[in-house]
Amino acid sequence: MAKAGRAAATWRAYREVSKPGSPGLSARLRAMPRMLRAAVKGEYRGLTKGKLAMLGMAVAYIVSPIDVIPDFLLGLGIVDDFGVFLWLATALLGESGQFVEWERDPRTTVK
């Protein structure tokens, strides 16, 4: 069930990125450093400290040698890292799209 949820979230992120009029993938990727800077400075309120903490924990989990499922278990060990990576990529693409929209019009209400 969790795999289906991650796949659905990834599909929604792809559809959002490819939607006409929405910021494209390259614009979203270029916006990520600006978004993180603005969120840390408190200028952009769409990325709360809680969301920043979750994103940071996801990055730490991916690069950490300690896993829920050890990597030496062939096939299974990478699945948990990949699931966290998919969540991280989906979250960052969604947030950066909202940030690009906010940059275009700062009066825009951020979800």
FIVEX-509711 format. One line per 5 residues: number of its first residue (from 1); their letters; for each residue x, y, z of N, C-alpha, C, CB. Coordinates in Angstrom, 1 decimal, decimal comma, always signed. Glycine has a CB too. Example, Ala and Ser with C-alpha at 12.3 -4.5 7.8 and 13.67 -1.06 7.14 Angstrom:
<nodes>
1 = AS = +13,2:-5,7:+7,8:+12,3:-4,5:+7,8:+13,2:-3,3:+7,8:+11,3:-4,5:+9,0 ~ +12,8:-2,2:+7,1:+13,7:-1,1:+7,1:+12,9:+0,0:+7,9:+14,1:-0,6:+5,7
</nodes>
This chain:
<nodes>
1 = MAKAG = +0,8:-1,2:+0,0:+0,0:+0,0:+0,0:+0,9:+1,3:+0,0:-0,9:+0,0:+1,2 ~ +1,9:+1,2:+0,8:+2,8:+2,4:+0,8:+3,5:+2,7:-0,5:+3,9:+2,2:+1,9 ~ +3,8:+1,6:-1,2:+4,4:+1,7:-2,5:+3,5:+2,4:-3,5:+4,9:+0,4:-3,1 ~ +2,2:+2,0:-3,4:+1,2:+2,6:-4,3:+1,0:+4,1:-4,0:-0,1:+1,9:-4,2 ~ +1,1:+4,4:-2,7:+1,0:+5,8:-2,3:+2,1:+6,7:-2,8:+0,9:+5,9:-0,8
6 = RAAAT = +3,3:+6,1:-2,7:+4,5:+6,8:-3,2:+4,5:+7,0:-4,7:+5,8:+6,1:-2,8 ~ +4,0:+6,0:-5,4:+3,9:+6,0:-6,8:+2,9:+7,1:-7,2:+3,5:+4,6:-7,4 ~ +1,7:+7,1:-6,5:+0,7:+8,1:-6,8:+1,2:+9,5:-6,5:-0,6:+7,8:-6,0 ~ +1,9:+9,7:-5,5:+2,5:+11,0:-5,1:+3,5:+11,5:-6,2:+3,1:+11,1:-3,8 ~ +4,3:+10,5:-6,7:+5,2:+10,8:-7,7:+4,5:+11,2:-9,0:+6,2:+9,7:-8,0
11 = WRAYR = +3,5:+10,5:-9,3:+2,7:+10,8:-10,5:+2,0:+12,1:-10,4:+1,6:+9,7:-10,7 ~ +1,5:+12,5:-9,3:+0,9:+13,8:-9,1:+1,9:+14,9:-9,3:+0,2:+13,9:-7,7 ~ +3,1:+14,7:-8,7:+4,2:+15,7:-8,9:+4,6:+15,8:-10,4:+5,5:+15,3:-8,1 ~ +4,7:+14,7:-11,1:+5,0:+14,8:-12,5:+3,9:+15,6:-13,3:+5,1:+13,4:-13,1 ~ +2,6:+15,3:-13,0:+1,5:+16,0:-13,6:+1,5:+17,5:-13,3:+0,2:+15,4:-13,2
16 = EVSKP = +1,9:+17,8:-12,1:+1,9:+19,2:-11,7:+3,0:+19,9:-12,4:+2,1:+19,4:-10,2 ~ +4,2:+19,3:-12,5:+5,3:+19,9:-13,2:+5,1:+20,1:-14,7:+6,6:+19,1:-13,0 ~ +4,3:+19,1:-15,3:+4,1:+19,2:-16,7:+2,8:+19,9:-17,1:+4,0:+17,8:-17,3 ~ +2,1:+20,4:-16,1:+0,9:+21,2:-16,4:+1,2:+22,5:-17,1:+0,1:+21,4:-15,1 ~ +0,4:+22,8:-18,1:+0,7:+24,1:-18,8:+0,5:+25,3:-17,9:-0,3:+24,3:-20,0
21 = GSPGL = +1,4:+26,2:-17,9:+1,4:+27,4:-17,1:+2,0:+27,3:-15,7:-0,1:+27,8:-16,9 ~ +2,3:+26,0:-15,3:+3,0:+25,8:-14,0:+4,5:+25,9:-14,2:+2,5:+24,4:-13,4 ~ +5,2:+26,2:-13,2:+6,7:+26,3:-13,3:+7,2:+24,9:-13,7:+7,3:+26,7:-12,0 ~ +8,1:+24,9:-14,7:+8,7:+23,7:-15,2:+9,7:+23,1:-14,2:+9,4:+23,9:-16,5 ~ +10,2:+21,9:-14,5:+11,2:+21,2:-13,7:+12,5:+22,0:-13,5:+11,5:+19,9:-14,3
26 = SARLR = +13,0:+22,6:-14,5:+14,3:+23,4:-14,4:+14,0:+24,6:-13,5:+14,8:+23,8:-15,7 ~ +12,9:+25,3:-13,6:+12,6:+26,5:-12,8:+12,5:+26,1:-11,4:+11,3:+27,2:-13,3 ~ +11,9:+24,9:-11,1:+11,7:+24,4:-9,7:+13,1:+24,1:-9,1:+10,8:+23,2:-9,7 ~ +13,9:+23,4:-9,9:+15,2:+23,0:-9,4:+16,1:+24,2:-9,1:+15,9:+22,1:-10,4 ~ +16,1:+25,2:-10,0:+16,8:+26,4:-9,7:+16,3:+27,2:-8,6:+16,8:+27,3:-11,0
31 = AMPRM = +15,0:+27,1:-8,3:+14,4:+27,8:-7,2:+14,7:+27,2:-5,8:+12,9:+27,9:-7,4 ~ +15,1:+26,0:-5,7:+15,3:+25,3:-4,4:+16,2:+26,0:-3,5:+15,7:+23,9:-4,6 ~ +17,4:+26,4:-4,0:+18,3:+27,2:-3,0:+17,7:+28,5:-2,6:+19,7:+27,4:-3,7 ~ +17,1:+29,2:-3,5:+16,4:+30,5:-3,1:+15,3:+30,2:-2,1:+15,9:+31,2:-4,3 ~ +14,5:+29,2:-2,3:+13,4:+28,8:-1,4:+14,0:+28,5:+0,0:+12,6:+27,6:-2,0
36 = LRAAV = +15,0:+27,7:+0,1:+15,6:+27,3:+1,4:+16,1:+28,6:+2,1:+16,7:+26,3:+1,2 ~ +16,8:+29,4:+1,4:+17,3:+30,7:+1,9:+16,2:+31,5:+2,5:+18,2:+31,4:+0,9 ~ +15,2:+31,7:+1,6:+14,0:+32,6:+2,0:+13,3:+32,0:+3,2:+13,1:+32,8:+0,8 ~ +13,2:+30,7:+3,3:+12,5:+30,0:+4,4:+13,3:+30,2:+5,7:+12,2:+28,5:+4,1 ~ +14,6:+30,0:+5,6:+15,4:+30,1:+6,8:+15,4:+31,6:+7,3:+16,9:+29,7:+6,5
41 = KGEYR = +15,4:+32,6:+6,4:+15,4:+34,0:+6,8:+14,0:+34,4:+7,3:+15,8:+34,8:+5,6 ~ +13,0:+33,6:+7,0:+11,6:+34,0:+7,4:+10,9:+34,8:+6,4:+11,7:+34,7:+8,7 ~ +11,4:+34,9:+5,2:+10,8:+35,7:+4,2:+9,6:+34,9:+3,5:+11,8:+36,2:+3,1 ~ +9,8:+33,6:+3,4:+8,9:+32,8:+2,7:+8,2:+31,9:+3,8:+9,5:+31,9:+1,6 ~ +7,0:+32,0:+4,0:+6,3:+31,3:+5,1:+5,7:+30,0:+4,7:+5,2:+32,2:+5,7
46 = GLTKG = +5,8:+29,7:+3,4:+5,2:+28,4:+2,9:+6,0:+27,2:+3,3:+5,1:+28,4:+1,4 ~ +7,2:+27,4:+3,7:+8,1:+26,2:+4,1:+8,4:+26,5:+5,6:+9,4:+26,1:+3,2 ~ +7,5:+25,9:+6,4:+7,7:+26,1:+7,9:+8,9:+25,4:+8,4:+6,4:+25,6:+8,6 ~ +9,2:+25,7:+9,7:+10,3:+25,0:+10,3:+10,1:+23,5:+10,5:+10,6:+25,6:+11,7 ~ +8,8:+23,1:+10,6:+8,5:+21,7:+10,7:+8,8:+21,0:+9,4:+7,1:+21,5:+11,1
51 = KLAML = +8,4:+21,6:+8,3:+8,7:+21,0:+7,0:+10,1:+21,0:+6,7:+7,9:+21,8:+5,9 ~ +10,9:+22,1:+7,1:+12,3:+22,1:+6,9:+13,0:+21,0:+7,7:+12,9:+23,4:+7,3 ~ +12,5:+20,7:+8,9:+13,0:+19,7:+9,7:+12,8:+18,3:+9,1:+12,4:+19,7:+11,1 ~ +11,6:+18,1:+8,5:+11,3:+16,8:+7,9:+12,1:+16,6:+6,7:+9,8:+16,8:+7,5 ~ +12,4:+17,7:+5,9:+13,2:+17,5:+4,7:+14,7:+17,2:+5,1:+13,2:+18,8:+3,9
56 = GMAVA = +15,1:+17,9:+6,2:+16,5:+17,6:+6,7:+16,6:+16,2:+7,2:+16,8:+18,6:+7,8 ~ +15,6:+15,7:+7,9:+15,6:+14,3:+8,4:+15,6:+13,3:+7,2:+14,5:+14,1:+9,3 ~ +14,9:+13,6:+6,2:+14,9:+12,8:+5,0:+16,3:+12,7:+4,4:+13,8:+13,2:+4,0 ~ +16,9:+13,8:+4,2:+18,3:+13,9:+3,7:+19,2:+13,1:+4,6:+18,8:+15,3:+3,5 ~ +19,1:+13,3:+5,9:+20,0:+12,6:+6,8:+19,8:+11,1:+6,8:+19,7:+13,1:+8,3
61 = YIVSP = +18,5:+10,7:+6,6:+18,2:+9,2:+6,5:+18,8:+8,6:+5,3:+16,7:+9,0:+6,6 ~ +18,7:+9,3:+4,2:+19,3:+8,8:+2,9:+20,8:+8,6:+3,0:+18,9:+9,7:+1,7 ~ +21,5:+9,6:+3,5:+22,9:+9,5:+3,6:+23,5:+8,8:+4,8:+23,5:+11,0:+3,6 ~ +22,6:+8,5:+5,7:+23,1:+7,8:+6,9:+23,3:+6,3:+6,7:+22,0:+7,9:+8,0 ~ +24,4:+5,8:+7,3:+24,6:+4,3:+7,1:+23,7:+3,5:+7,9:+26,1:+4,0:+7,5
66 = IDVIP = +22,9:+4,1:+8,8:+21,9:+3,3:+9,7:+20,6:+3,4:+9,0:+21,8:+3,9:+11,1 ~ +20,0:+2,3:+8,7:+18,7:+2,2:+8,0:+17,7:+1,3:+8,8:+18,9:+1,6:+6,6 ~ +16,5:+1,4:+8,4:+15,4:+0,6:+9,0:+15,6:-0,8:+8,4:+14,0:+1,1:+8,7 ~ +15,9:-0,9:+7,1:+16,2:-2,2:+6,4:+17,7:-2,0:+6,0:+15,2:-2,4:+5,2 ~ +18,6:-2,9:+6,5:+20,0:-2,7:+6,1:+20,2:-2,9:+4,6:+20,8:-3,8:+6,9
71 = DFLLG = +21,2:-2,1:+4,1:+21,5:-2,1:+2,7:+22,1:-3,4:+2,2:+22,4:-1,0:+2,4 ~ +22,6:-4,2:+3,1:+23,3:-5,5:+2,7:+22,2:-6,5:+2,3:+24,2:-6,0:+3,8 ~ +21,0:-6,3:+2,6:+19,9:-7,2:+2,2:+19,5:-6,8:+0,7:+18,6:-7,1:+3,1 ~ +20,1:-7,6:-0,2:+19,9:-7,2:-1,6:+18,5:-7,0:-2,0:+20,5:-8,3:-2,5 ~ +18,3:-5,9:-2,7:+16,9:-5,6:-3,2:+16,1:-4,8:-2,1:+16,2:-6,8:-3,6
76 = LGIVD = +16,0:-5,4:-0,9:+15,2:-4,8:+0,1:+15,9:-3,6:+0,7:+14,8:-5,8:+1,2 ~ +17,2:-3,6:+0,9:+17,9:-2,6:+1,6:+17,8:-1,2:+0,9:+19,3:-3,0:+1,7 ~ +17,6:-1,2:-0,4:+17,6:+0,1:-1,1:+16,2:+0,6:-1,1:+18,2:-0,1:-2,5 ~ +15,2:-0,3:-1,0:+13,8:+0,1:-1,1:+13,4:+1,2:-0,1:+12,9:-1,1:-0,9 ~ +13,8:+1,1:+1,1:+13,4:+2,1:+2,1:+14,1:+3,5:+1,8:+13,8:+1,7:+3,5
81 = DFGVF = +15,4:+3,4:+1,4:+16,0:+4,7:+0,9:+15,3:+5,3:-0,3:+17,5:+4,4:+0,6 ~ +15,0:+4,5:-1,2:+14,3:+5,0:-2,4:+12,9:+5,5:-2,1:+14,2:+3,8:-3,5 ~ +12,2:+4,9:-1,2:+10,9:+5,5:-0,8:+11,1:+6,9:-0,1:+10,2:+4,5:+0,2 ~ +12,1:+7,0:+0,7:+12,3:+8,3:+1,3:+12,8:+9,3:+0,3:+13,4:+8,2:+2,5 ~ +13,6:+8,9:-0,7:+14,0:+9,7:-1,8:+12,8:+10,2:-2,6:+15,0:+9,0:-2,7
86 = LWLAT = +11,9:+9,3:-2,9:+10,7:+9,7:-3,7:+9,9:+10,7:-2,9:+9,9:+8,5:-4,0 ~ +9,7:+10,5:-1,6:+9,0:+11,5:-0,8:+9,7:+12,8:-0,8:+8,8:+11,0:+0,6 ~ +11,0:+12,8:-0,6:+11,8:+14,0:-0,6:+11,7:+14,8:-1,9:+13,2:+13,7:-0,3 ~ +11,9:+14,1:-3,0:+11,8:+14,7:-4,4:+10,4:+15,3:-4,6:+12,2:+13,7:-5,5 ~ +9,4:+14,5:-4,3:+8,0:+15,0:-4,5:+7,7:+16,2:-3,6:+7,0:+13,9:-4,1
91 = ALLGE = +8,1:+16,2:-2,4:+7,9:+17,3:-1,5:+8,7:+18,6:-2,0:+8,4:+17,0:+0,0 ~ +9,9:+18,4:-2,4:+10,7:+19,5:-2,8:+10,1:+20,1:-4,1:+12,2:+19,1:-3,0 ~ +9,7:+19,2:-5,1:+9,2:+19,8:-6,3:+7,9:+20,5:-6,1:+8,9:+18,6:-7,3 ~ +7,0:+20,0:-5,2:+5,8:+20,7:-4,9:+6,0:+22,0:-4,2:+4,9:+19,8:-4,0 ~ +6,9:+22,0:-3,2:+7,2:+23,2:-2,4:+7,8:+24,3:-3,3:+8,1:+22,9:-1,2
96 = SGQFV = +8,8:+23,8:-4,2:+9,5:+24,8:-5,0:+8,5:+25,4:-6,1:+10,7:+24,1:-5,7 ~ +7,5:+24,6:-6,5:+6,5:+25,2:-7,4:+5,7:+26,3:-6,8:+5,6:+24,0:-8,0 ~ +5,3:+26,0:-5,5:+4,6:+27,0:-4,8:+5,5:+28,3:-4,6:+4,1:+26,5:-3,5 ~ +6,8:+28,0:-4,3:+7,7:+29,1:-4,1:+7,8:+30,0:-5,3:+9,1:+28,6:-3,6 ~ +8,0:+29,4:-6,5:+8,1:+30,1:-7,8:+6,8:+30,9:-8,0:+8,3:+29,1:-9,0
101 = EWERD = +5,7:+30,4:-7,7:+4,4:+31,1:-7,8:+4,4:+32,3:-6,8:+3,2:+30,2:-7,6 ~ +4,9:+32,1:-5,6:+5,0:+33,1:-4,6:+5,9:+34,2:-5,1:+5,4:+32,6:-3,2 ~ +7,1:+33,8:-5,7:+8,0:+34,8:-6,2:+7,4:+35,7:-7,2:+9,3:+34,1:-6,7 ~ +6,6:+35,1:-8,1:+5,9:+35,9:-9,1:+4,9:+36,9:-8,5:+5,1:+34,9:-10,1 ~ +4,3:+36,5:-7,5:+3,3:+37,4:-6,8:+3,3:+37,1:-5,3:+1,8:+37,2:-7,4
106 = PRTTV = +4,1:+37,9:-4,5:+4,3:+37,6:-3,1:+3,0:+37,8:-2,3:+5,3:+38,6:-2,5 ~ +1,9:+38,4:-2,9:+0,7:+38,5:-2,2:-0,1:+37,1:-2,3:-0,2:+39,6:-2,8 ~ +0,4:+36,2:-3,1:-0,2:+34,9:-3,2:-0,2:+34,2:-1,9:+0,5:+34,1:-4,3 ~ -1,4:+33,6:-1,5:-1,5:+32,9:-0,3:-0,8:+31,5:-0,5:-2,9:+32,6:+0,2 ~ +0,1:+31,2:+0,4:+0,9:+30,0:+0,4:+0,1:+28,9:+1,2:+2,3:+30,1:+0,9
111 = K = +0,0:+27,7:+0,7:-0,7:+26,6:+1,4:+0,1:+26,2:+2,6:-1,0:+25,4:+0,5
</nodes>
